[in-house]
Amino acid sequence: MRIKKSAVAGTLESSDCMVTIEPVEKGTGIVFDLDSTVIRQYGYQIRKVTMETLENLDVSDIKVTIVDKGALDCTIKARVEGAVYRAAGQKQNIPWGGMM
Amino acid sequence: MINPNKKRLRRSMMFLNAQKPSLIKDPYIYQPDSLMLDLEDAVAENQKDIARFSLFHALRTIDYRGCETVVRINGLDTDLWREDIRCAVAGGCDSIRIPKTESGKVQKVGPTIKPLMNNEESKLVKDIHEALIKCEAHDGMTISFHHHFREGDLIVNMVMEEIHKMGIKNITLSASSLGKAHDPLVPMIEDGTITNIESSGVRGKIGEAISAGKLKGLAIMRSHGGRVRAIVTGETHVDIAFIGTPTCDDYGNCRG
């Protein structure tokens, strides 16, 4: 999927996370930046979930910034996907259950 | 697919904003009968797209421990509801709730019936013929029977015979059910007195006549509830109703 613009999804409420996606120069790959209240306990897990989600969506060359307030895996997935689809400018005909 | 839990008890419904992870991650601890995951009013207009992702993954991942998951989609007057349904179905919710269903399409058009007491006057007439004339029976009317006496019934036959004798054509016969007792109606179907039949089912000779293509118009079969609904929504307009009742006062109040 092609990222056209930067986009944000999520809030800074407890159990939620805010995901910011920005396009970067081609060939850079995925730049990951995480700030979490539980980074010592779940930092690697959050990174793993994010990377898997991005791989499923077939996205590369982006900068992902996550500010996490203790979100569950399904929330992180939802926010990353939400931000990616926003950044790609797609609001309808989302392949539910297909790429997700 | 038929949902075996369609008519389950729904005493308590917990409404949750599908956009807030803190709400949708563990509401089953309160054990309500239904969990209503809301995509409509609870979600801000500019967060509708993000809320769907949150809903989809919650439905897919979180074990709601037997609580029924209902998704309230956006109103049918918006351009959001189609995607809402796609998302809710793919996520695997138990039920979908459509908001603001009081639009014109489902509005009640049938009259509200109230009793009218009058001990001074009588509406009794000497026979069915006179009743039909007073009701101004004419071609193309919808004649309803509810509820007659099933396989022991003579009301439908007596009334239809009188209509036949008067030479009225193109009648839509709307009866709660038609059985073997109504076999004498077949010649009336053949000669065009009855051209449409609405019922819950037909048996005997009438069924055979319909199968043989003798009915000129349509034969519409509805459930008994569907029949009531068709009248309420105006799909069926009853011109004259004939009712078999054990007791009735002179003014027509069947309060048996």
Chai-1 contact restraints between the chains, C-beta under 6 A:
chainA,res_idxA,chainB,res_idxB,connection_type,confidence,min_distance_angstrom,max_distance_angstrom,comment,restraint_id
A,A9,B,I50,contact,1.0,0.0,6.0,A-B,restraint_1
A,S14,B,S22,contact,1.0,0.0,6.0,A-B,restraint_2
A,S15,B,P21,contact,1.0,0.0,6.0,A-B,restraint_3
A,S15,B,S22,contact,1.0,0.0,6.0,A-B,restraint_4
A,D16,B,P21,contact,1.0,0.0,6.0,A-B,restraint_5
A,L72,B,K25,contact,1.0,0.0,6.0,A-B,restraint_6
A,C74,B,H57,contact,1.0,0.0,6.0,A-B,restraint_7
A,C74,B,T61,contact,1.0,0.0,6.0,A-B,restraint_8
A,T75,B,P21,contact,1.0,0.0,6.0,A-B,restraint_9
A,K77,B,H57,contact,1.0,0.0,6.0,A-B,restraint_10
A,A78,B,F53,contact,1.0,0.0,6.0,A-B,restraint_11
A,A78,B,S54,contact,1.0,0.0,6.0,A-B,restraint_12
A,A78,B,H57,contact,1.0,0.0,6.0,A-B,restraint_13
A,E81,B,F53,contact,1.0,0.0,6.0,A-B,restraint_14
A,G82,B,I50,contact,1.0,0.0,6.0,A-B,restraint_15
A,G82,B,F53,contact,1.0,0.0,6.0,A-B,restraint_16
A,K91,B,D49,contact,1.0,0.0,6.0,A-B,restraint_17
A,Q92,B,E83,contact,1.0,0.0,6.0,A-B,restraint_18
A,W96,B,F56,contact,1.0,0.0,6.0,A-B,restraint_19
A,W96,B,R86,contact,1.0,0.0,6.0,A-B,restraint_20
A,W96,B,C87,contact,1.0,0.0,6.0,A-B,restraint_21
A,W96,B,A90,contact,1.0,0.0,6.0,A-B,restraint_22
A,G97,B,A90,contact,1.0,0.0,6.0,A-B,restraint_23
